Amino acid sequence: MTDTLNRRNFIAGASLATMVATLGARASAATADDPLIVTLIIPSPVADVGWGHALFEALETVKADYGDAMQLSVIENIYEGPDADRIMNKAVAEGTKVLVAGSFGYQNGAMQIARRNPDVTVLHASGYMVAPNFSPFAAQYSQGTYLMGMAAAALSKTGKIGSVSAFAIPELITSLNAFVLGAQRINPDIELSVVWLNSWFDPAKAQESTEALVAQGCDVLFSNAQDTPSVVAKAEELGVYSFNLNSSMKAYAPNTYLGCVLTDWSPFFRASIKAHLEGSFQGANAFLGVSDDVVNVVDWSPDIPEDVVAQITEVEAAIADRSFSPFTGPIMKADGSEGVAAGVTMTDAEVISMDWHVKGVTTPLPG
């Protein structure tokens, strides 16, 4: 069974309290024989593409393993802040035993829930806090965006690439940096311009930003954690290449789609839920990539030159067997200082906390 609750729909005709009461009614008859309740809360719609969709699809895959022994509830369109805290707390009070907090901004509230409820396993999207029953999880998007950078540089005629990005958090900064480093492997002079939306889901602003980047000469665009196909669709309309994270948006750009850095969270969710049921779950910072079967690049454009495809294939294999990292020096920072010394590879901890841009990114980070 999967229940989907939508803040926008509930608030249209009722108060937030009514929504929470609905959760309560659903779980009021809970008994020891009831299924494991897994609740996913996300800041955007589940929709048919994007981050929320990828999380939901992965949990649905795991649910198929358990059948009626697992109940999946999805609460979408929940703003980061007091609403999210109240809804997560109520969901746990009503029987949720595995809470998937699907946004960086849920971190503090989700951690408080974990501390107050040691019998609840909390899986939190990105962040840095860890507790015995609390695991942050993030994708090594950089492994895929590095490869996309190689393809982008091969197809760019202007030497200018762009990105419409959500928030300036390390997970997305590293994705941009790797994109540029991969592009510089093919064209050392390539430059990246960024528009930060400070939103996971704003179709109108995403379209406007796409138009602005193309007007500046960017002819390959990276939709960085936008939970909408707006960038991809507008890029198709304007005749420039684009790619995105999490789930394929090829249907929205059949002619100019560069590809997708896909995330499949089912291996992580499957292992976490199994450990919860066995009583062996131990919180840890899960930073997962190609070798974990979580990150995979799909839907490559047929326009990429064959010689570059061969290079991409070689680098992808090296990333998969861990013999190559996108963040091996020498790497220079955008301000001209040394970021990573020659021959040195950044640790996962350093990558997760990255707060600087590499040389070639022309847009300063927000203050």
C-alpha positions as CSV (number, residue, x, y, z in Angstrom):
1,M,0.0,0.0,0.0
2,T,1.2,3.5,-0.9
3,D,-0.4,6.6,0.5
4,T,0.4,10.0,-1.1
5,L,-0.4,13.2,0.8
6,N,0.0,16.6,-0.8
7,R,0.3,19.7,1.3
8,R,-0.9,21.9,-1.5
9,N,-4.1,19.9,-2.0
10,F,-4.8,19.6,1.7
11,I,-4.3,23.2,2.4
12,A,-6.5,24.2,-0.5
13,G,-9.5,22.9,1.4
14,A,-8.3,22.4,5.0
15,S,-5.7,23.4,7.5
16,L,-2.4,21.8,8.1
17,A,-3.8,20.4,11.3
18,T,-6.4,18.5,9.2
19,M,-3.6,17.0,7.2
20,V,-1.8,15.8,10.3
21,A,-5.1,14.4,11.7
22,T,-5.5,12.4,8.5
23,L,-2.2,10.8,9.2
24,G,-3.4,10.0,12.7
25,A,-6.6,8.4,11.5
26,R,-4.6,6.2,9.1
27,A,-2.5,4.8,11.9
28,S,-4.9,4.9,14.8
29,A,-5.5,1.1,14.6
30,A,-1.8,0.2,14.6
31,T,-1.0,-3.2,16.1
32,A,2.1,-5.3,16.5
33,D,1.1,-7.2,13.4
34,D,0.9,-4.1,11.2
35,P,3.4,-3.6,8.3
36,L,6.5,-1.5,8.7
37,I,5.6,2.1,7.9
38,V,8.1,3.9,5.8
39,T,7.4,7.6,5.2
40,L,9.0,9.8,2.5
41,I,8.7,13.6,2.9
42,I,9.8,15.8,0.0
43,P,9.7,19.5,-0.8
44,S,8.5,19.1,-4.4
45,P,5.9,17.0,-6.2
46,V,6.6,13.3,-6.9
47,A,5.8,14.0,-10.5
48,D,7.2,11.9,-13.3
49,V,10.8,13.1,-13.2
50,G,13.3,14.7,-10.8
51,W,14.7,14.2,-7.3
52,G,11.4,13.4,-5.6
53,H,10.4,10.9,-8.3
54,A,13.8,9.1,-8.0
55,L,13.4,8.7,-4.2
56,F,9.8,7.5,-4.6
57,E,10.7,5.1,-7.4
58,A,13.5,3.6,-5.4
59,L,11.3,3.1,-2.3
60,E,8.6,1.5,-4.5
61,T,11.2,-1.0,-5.8
62,V,12.1,-1.9,-2.2
63,K,8.4,-2.2,-1.2
64,A,8.0,-4.8,-3.9
65,D,10.4,-7.0,-1.9
66,Y,8.2,-6.9,1.2
67,G,4.7,-6.8,-0.3
68,D,2.1,-6.2,2.4
69,A,4.7,-6.3,5.1
70,M,5.7,-2.7,4.2
71,Q,3.5,0.4,3.9
72,L,5.0,3.3,2.0
73,S,3.6,6.8,2.7
74,V,4.6,9.9,0.6
75,I,4.1,13.4,1.8
76,E,5.0,15.9,-1.0
77,N,5.3,19.7,-1.4
78,I,6.4,20.2,2.2
79,Y,8.3,23.5,2.7
80,E,11.5,23.3,4.7
81,G,10.8,24.7,8.1
82,P,8.1,24.4,10.8
83,D,5.6,22.7,8.6
84,A,8.1,19.9,7.8
85,D,9.1,19.5,11.5
86,R,5.4,19.2,12.6
87,I,4.6,16.7,9.8
88,M,7.6,14.5,10.4
89,N,6.9,14.4,14.1
90,K,3.3,13.5,13.6
91,A,4.2,10.8,11.1
92,V,6.5,9.2,13.6
93,A,4.0,9.6,16.4
94,E,1.5,7.7,14.2
95,G,3.7,4.7,13.6
96,T,6.4,5.6,11.0
97,K,9.5,3.5,11.8
98,V,11.7,4.5,8.8
99,L,11.6,8.2,7.9
100,V,13.1,9.4,4.7
101,A,13.6,13.1,5.0
102,G,14.2,14.1,1.4
103,S,15.7,17.5,1.6
104,F,18.8,19.3,3.0
105,G,16.6,21.8,4.8
106,Y,14.9,19.1,6.9
107,Q,18.2,18.2,8.7
108,N,17.8,19.8,12.1
109,G,14.2,18.7,12.6
110,A,14.9,15.2,11.4
111,M,17.9,14.9,13.8
112,Q,15.7,15.9,16.7
113,I,13.3,13.2,15.8
114,A,16.1,10.6,15.7
115,R,17.3,11.7,19.1
116,R,13.9,11.5,20.7
117,N,13.0,8.2,19.0
118,P,15.8,5.7,19.1
119,D,13.6,3.0,17.6
120,V,13.1,5.0,14.5
121,T,15.6,5.0,11.6
122,V,16.0,8.3,9.9
123,L,17.5,8.6,6.4
124,H,18.3,12.2,5.5
125,A,19.1,13.6,2.1
126,S,22.5,15.1,2.2
127,G,23.8,17.1,5.2
128,Y,26.5,16.2,7.6
129,M,24.9,15.1,10.9
130,V,25.2,11.5,12.0
131,A,23.7,9.6,14.9
132,P,23.2,5.8,15.7
133,N,19.8,5.9,14.0
134,F,20.4,8.8,11.6
135,S,22.2,8.5,8.2
136,P,22.7,11.3,5.8
137,F,22.8,10.1,2.2
138,A,24.2,11.8,-0.9
139,A,25.1,10.9,-4.4
140,Q,28.6,11.4,-5.9
141,Y,27.0,13.3,-8.8
142,S,30.5,14.6,-9.5
143,Q,31.4,11.2,-11.0
144,G,28.7,11.6,-13.6
145,T,29.0,15.3,-14.1
146,Y,32.7,15.0,-14.9
147,L,31.8,12.6,-17.7
148,M,29.0,15.0,-18.9
149,G,31.6,17.8,-18.9
150,M,33.7,15.9,-21.3
151,A,30.7,15.5,-23.7
152,A,29.7,19.2,-23.2
153,A,33.1,20.5,-24.2
154,A,33.1,18.3,-27.3
155,L,29.8,19.7,-28.4
156,S,30.1,23.4,-27.3
157,K,30.8,25.8,-30.2
158,T,31.2,28.8,-27.9
159,G,33.4,27.4,-25.2
160,K,30.7,28.6,-22.7
161,I,28.6,26.2,-20.7
162,G,26.0,27.1,-18.1
163,S,24.0,25.8,-15.2
164,V,20.7,26.5,-13.5
165,S,21.3,25.3,-10.0
166,A,19.2,25.0,-6.9
167,F,21.1,25.9,-3.7
168,A,24.8,26.6,-3.1
169,I,25.4,23.6,-0.9
170,P,28.5,21.4,-1.2
171,E,26.7,18.5,-2.9
172,L,25.7,20.8,-5.8
173,I,29.0,22.8,-5.8
174,T,30.9,19.6,-6.3
175,S,28.7,18.6,-9.2
176,L,29.4,21.9,-10.9
177,N,33.1,21.7,-10.2
178,A,33.4,18.2,-11.6
179,F,31.4,19.3,-14.7
180,V,34.0,22.0,-15.4
181,L,37.0,19.8,-14.7
182,G,35.6,17.2,-17.1
183,A,35.0,19.8,-19.7
184,Q,38.5,21.2,-19.2
185,R,39.9,17.7,-20.0
186,I,38.6,18.3,-23.5
187,N,38.9,22.1,-23.7
188,P,41.1,23.7,-21.1
189,D,39.7,27.2,-21.8
190,I,36.0,26.4,-21.3
191,E,34.0,28.6,-18.9
192,L,30.9,28.0,-16.8
193,S,28.2,30.5,-15.8
194,V,25.8,29.7,-13.0
195,V,22.4,31.0,-12.0
196,W,21.5,30.0,-8.4
197,L,17.7,29.9,-7.9
198,N,17.6,29.2,-4.2
199,S,14.7,26.8,-5.0
200,W,14.3,23.1,-5.8
201,F,11.2,23.7,-7.8
202,D,10.5,27.0,-9.6
203,P,9.6,26.3,-13.2
204,A,9.1,29.9,-14.2
205,K,12.5,31.1,-12.8
206,A,14.2,28.0,-14.2
207,Q,12.9,28.9,-17.7
208,E,13.9,32.6,-17.4
209,S,17.4,31.6,-16.2
210,T,17.8,29.2,-19.1
211,E,17.0,32.0,-21.5
212,A,19.5,34.3,-19.8
213,L,22.3,31.8,-20.0
214,V,21.7,31.1,-23.6
215,A,21.6,34.8,-24.3
216,Q,25.1,35.0,-22.7
217,G,26.4,32.4,-25.2
218,C,26.1,29.2,-23.2
219,D,25.3,26.4,-25.6
220,V,25.3,23.4,-23.2
221,L,23.3,23.6,-19.9
222,F,23.3,21.6,-16.7
223,S,20.0,21.5,-14.8
224,N,21.5,21.0,-11.4
225,A,19.0,19.6,-8.9
226,Q,16.0,21.2,-10.5
227,D,13.0,19.0,-9.7
228,T,11.2,20.1,-13.0
229,P,12.0,19.6,-16.7
230,S,11.8,23.3,-17.3
231,V,15.5,23.8,-18.1
232,V,15.6,20.8,-20.3
233,A,12.4,21.7,-22.2
234,K,13.5,25.3,-22.7
235,A,16.9,24.2,-23.9
236,E,15.3,22.1,-26.5
237,E,13.1,25.0,-27.6
238,L,16.2,27.2,-27.9
239,G,18.3,24.6,-29.7
240,V,21.0,24.0,-27.1
241,Y,22.1,20.8,-25.3
242,S,21.2,20.0,-21.7
243,F,21.4,17.4,-19.1
244,N,20.1,16.9,-15.6
245,L,20.4,14.8,-12.4
246,N,18.3,12.0,-10.8
247,S,15.9,10.8,-13.5
248,S,15.7,10.9,-17.3
249,M,14.1,13.9,-18.9
250,K,14.8,12.8,-22.5
251,A,11.1,12.9,-23.3
252,Y,11.2,16.7,-22.8
253,A,14.1,17.2,-25.1
254,P,14.3,14.4,-27.8
255,N,16.7,16.3,-30.0
256,T,19.1,18.2,-27.7
257,Y,19.3,15.9,-24.7
258,L,22.9,15.3,-23.7
259,G,22.1,12.7,-21.1
260,C,21.2,12.1,-17.4
261,V,23.2,11.5,-14.3
262,L,20.8,9.0,-12.9
263,T,20.4,8.1,-9.3
264,D,19.1,4.7,-8.2
265,W,18.6,4.8,-4.4
266,S,17.1,1.3,-4.1
267,P,20.4,-0.4,-3.1
268,F,20.8,2.1,-0.2
269,F,17.2,2.0,0.9
270,R,17.1,-1.8,0.6
271,A,20.1,-2.2,2.9
272,S,18.9,0.4,5.4
273,I,15.5,-1.1,5.7
274,K,16.9,-4.6,6.1
275,A,19.2,-3.4,8.8
276,H,16.4,-1.6,10.6
277,L,14.3,-4.8,10.6
278,E,17.2,-6.8,11.9
279,G,18.1,-4.3,14.6
280,S,21.5,-3.8,13.1
281,F,21.2,-0.3,11.6
282,Q,24.1,2.0,12.4
283,G,24.1,5.6,11.2
284,A,26.8,6.6,8.9
285,N,27.5,9.2,6.2
286,A,26.5,7.4,3.0
287,F,28.3,9.1,0.0
288,L,27.5,6.8,-2.9
289,G,28.5,6.7,-6.5
290,V,29.1,4.6,-9.6
291,S,30.7,1.7,-7.8
292,D,27.8,1.5,-5.4
293,D,25.3,1.1,-8.3
294,V,23.7,4.4,-7.2
295,V,25.0,6.8,-9.9
296,N,24.9,5.9,-13.6
297,V,25.0,8.1,-16.7
298,V,22.3,7.2,-19.2
299,D,20.7,8.5,-22.4
300,W,23.9,9.7,-24.0
301,S,23.4,12.0,-27.0
302,P,24.3,10.3,-30.3
303,D,25.9,13.6,-31.3
304,I,29.0,13.1,-29.1
305,P,32.0,12.5,-31.3
306,E,33.2,8.9,-31.4
307,D,36.7,9.7,-30.1
308,V,35.2,11.5,-27.1
309,V,32.8,8.6,-26.4
310,A,35.9,6.4,-26.3
311,Q,37.6,8.7,-23.8
312,I,34.4,8.9,-21.7
313,T,34.1,5.1,-21.6
314,E,37.7,4.8,-20.4
315,V,37.3,7.4,-17.7
316,E,34.0,5.9,-16.6
317,A,35.6,2.5,-16.1
318,A,38.4,4.1,-14.1
319,I,35.8,5.9,-11.8
320,A,34.0,2.6,-11.4
321,D,37.1,0.7,-10.2
322,R,38.2,3.6,-8.1
323,S,41.4,4.2,-9.9
324,F,40.4,7.7,-10.9
325,S,38.7,10.6,-9.1
326,P,37.5,13.8,-10.6
327,F,39.1,15.6,-7.7
328,T,42.7,14.6,-8.1
329,G,45.1,17.6,-8.3
330,P,46.4,19.8,-9.6
331,I,43.2,21.8,-9.3
332,M,43.2,25.6,-9.1
333,K,40.4,27.6,-7.4
334,A,38.4,30.2,-9.2
335,D,40.3,32.9,-7.2
336,G,43.7,31.7,-8.6
337,S,44.9,29.9,-5.5
338,E,45.7,26.2,-5.2
339,G,42.8,24.0,-4.4
340,V,44.4,20.6,-4.6
341,A,48.1,19.9,-5.0
342,A,49.4,17.8,-7.9
343,G,49.0,14.1,-7.3
344,V,46.7,14.6,-4.2
345,T,43.1,13.3,-4.2
346,M,40.5,14.9,-2.1
347,T,38.9,12.7,0.6
348,D,35.2,12.1,0.7
349,A,35.0,14.3,3.8
350,E,36.7,17.1,1.9
351,V,34.5,16.7,-1.1
352,I,31.3,16.7,1.0
353,S,32.3,20.0,2.6
354,M,33.6,21.7,-0.6
355,D,32.7,25.4,-0.5
356,W,34.8,26.8,-3.4
357,H,34.7,26.8,-7.1
358,V,37.4,25.6,-9.5
359,K,39.1,27.8,-12.1
360,G,36.7,28.2,-15.0
361,V,33.6,29.0,-13.0
362,T,33.0,32.7,-13.7
363,T,30.0,33.2,-11.3
364,P,31.0,33.8,-7.7
365,L,29.3,31.7,-5.0
366,P,26.5,33.5,-3.1
367,G,27.7,35.2,0.1
